[in-house]
Amino acid sequence: EVQLVESGGGLVQAGGSLRLSCAASGFTFDDYAIGWFRQAPGKEREGVSWINRDDGSIVYADFVKGRFTISSDNAKNMVYLQMNSLTPEDTAVYYCAAEFYPIGGGSLEDDEYDAWGQGTQVTVSS
């Protein structure tokens, strides 16, 4: 069974940085993508970024380009999200998720994903 566990959330001031980690386990195949999503209170969940485990391709949502960086350590089955220049609008619960056998390498659409972590809270104060 695939399991995903996020960590690294917390409280940070505007302009600060956080690095989220996603520990993945239970995979018996390499053809998957890991995506980061977030959901702020009263808002729909939105895709932030994804990385393909097989070929390393990466996509970012426009609202994080230049501020967030996704990376992976396949040997450790870890995916990271480095978040810089944080603003209060980045406050949300952040989730990592796995899309099995992704068509197109990955997706920012949450309904494409097959397994989810429990989420980690990121709060950015002004």
C-alpha positions as CSV (number, residue, x, y, z in Angstrom):
1,E,0.0,0.0,0.0
2,V,1.4,3.4,-1.0
3,Q,1.8,5.8,1.9
4,L,2.7,9.5,1.8
5,V,3.7,11.5,4.9
6,E,4.3,15.2,4.8
7,S,6.4,17.2,7.3
8,G,8.0,20.6,7.6
9,G,5.1,22.8,7.9
10,G,4.9,25.6,10.5
11,L,4.5,29.3,11.2
12,V,6.7,31.7,9.4
13,Q,6.8,35.4,8.8
14,A,6.1,36.9,5.4
15,G,9.2,36.8,3.3
16,G,10.4,33.7,5.0
17,S,11.0,30.2,3.8
18,L,10.0,26.7,4.6
19,R,10.9,23.3,3.2
20,L,8.2,20.7,3.1
21,S,9.1,17.0,2.8
22,C,7.1,14.1,1.5
23,A,8.2,10.6,2.5
24,A,6.8,8.0,0.0
25,S,6.6,4.3,0.6
26,G,5.0,1.2,-0.7
27,F,5.6,1.7,-4.4
28,T,6.3,-1.4,-6.4
29,F,6.7,0.5,-9.7
30,D,8.6,3.7,-10.8
31,D,6.0,5.2,-13.1
32,Y,4.4,7.8,-10.9
33,A,4.4,11.5,-10.2
34,I,4.3,13.3,-6.9
35,G,2.4,16.5,-6.7
36,W,2.1,19.1,-4.0
37,F,-1.3,20.7,-3.4
38,R,-2.7,23.2,-1.0
39,Q,-6.0,24.1,0.5
40,A,-6.7,27.3,2.3
41,P,-9.7,27.8,4.5
42,G,-12.8,28.3,2.5
43,K,-11.1,27.7,-0.8
44,E,-10.8,24.7,-3.1
45,R,-7.7,22.6,-3.2
46,E,-5.2,23.7,-5.8
47,G,-2.2,22.2,-7.5
48,V,1.2,23.8,-6.6
49,S,3.7,21.6,-8.4
50,W,4.5,18.1,-9.5
51,I,7.6,16.0,-10.3
52,N,7.7,12.8,-12.3
53,R,9.7,10.1,-10.6
54,D,10.7,8.4,-13.8
55,D,12.1,11.3,-15.9
56,G,12.3,14.1,-13.4
57,S,10.0,16.5,-15.4
58,I,8.6,19.3,-13.3
59,V,5.7,21.7,-13.6
60,Y,4.7,24.6,-11.4
61,A,1.5,26.6,-11.0
62,D,1.9,30.1,-12.2
63,F,1.4,31.6,-8.7
64,V,4.5,29.9,-7.3
65,K,6.9,30.2,-10.2
66,G,10.2,31.7,-9.1
67,R,9.4,31.2,-5.4
68,F,8.9,27.5,-4.9
69,T,11.2,24.6,-6.0
70,I,10.3,21.0,-6.1
71,S,12.9,18.3,-6.0
72,S,13.3,14.6,-5.3
73,D,15.8,12.2,-3.8
74,N,14.7,8.9,-5.4
75,A,17.2,6.9,-3.4
76,K,15.4,8.0,-0.2
77,N,11.9,8.1,-1.8
78,M,11.6,11.7,-0.7
79,V,10.1,14.7,-2.5
80,Y,10.7,18.3,-1.3
81,L,9.0,21.6,-1.7
82,Q,11.3,24.5,-1.0
83,M,9.1,27.6,-0.5
84,N,10.7,31.0,-0.5
85,S,9.3,34.6,-0.3
86,L,6.2,33.3,1.4
87,T,3.2,35.6,1.7
88,P,0.1,35.3,3.9
89,E,-1.7,34.1,0.7
90,D,0.4,31.0,0.9
91,T,-1.2,30.0,4.2
92,A,-2.9,26.6,3.7
93,V,-2.7,22.9,4.4
94,Y,-0.2,21.4,2.0
95,Y,-0.6,17.9,0.8
96,C,1.6,15.6,-1.3
97,A,-0.1,13.1,-3.5
98,A,0.9,10.4,-6.0
99,E,-0.5,9.9,-9.5
100,F,0.1,6.4,-10.7
101,Y,1.1,5.9,-14.3
102,P,0.6,9.5,-15.2
103,I,-0.4,10.4,-18.7
104,G,1.6,13.5,-19.7
105,G,4.1,13.0,-16.8
106,G,1.9,14.5,-14.1
107,S,-0.9,16.9,-13.4
108,L,-2.0,19.9,-11.3
109,E,-5.5,18.5,-11.2
110,D,-6.2,16.8,-7.9
111,D,-8.7,14.3,-9.3
112,E,-5.8,12.7,-11.2
113,Y,-4.1,11.5,-8.0
114,D,-4.5,8.1,-6.4
115,A,-2.9,8.5,-3.0
116,W,-2.7,11.3,-0.5
117,G,-0.8,12.3,2.6
118,Q,-2.5,13.7,5.7
119,G,-1.3,17.3,5.1
120,T,0.9,19.7,6.9
121,Q,-0.1,23.2,8.0
122,V,1.7,26.2,6.7
123,T,0.9,29.6,8.2
124,V,2.5,32.8,7.0
125,S,2.0,35.8,9.2
126,S,2.1,39.4,7.9
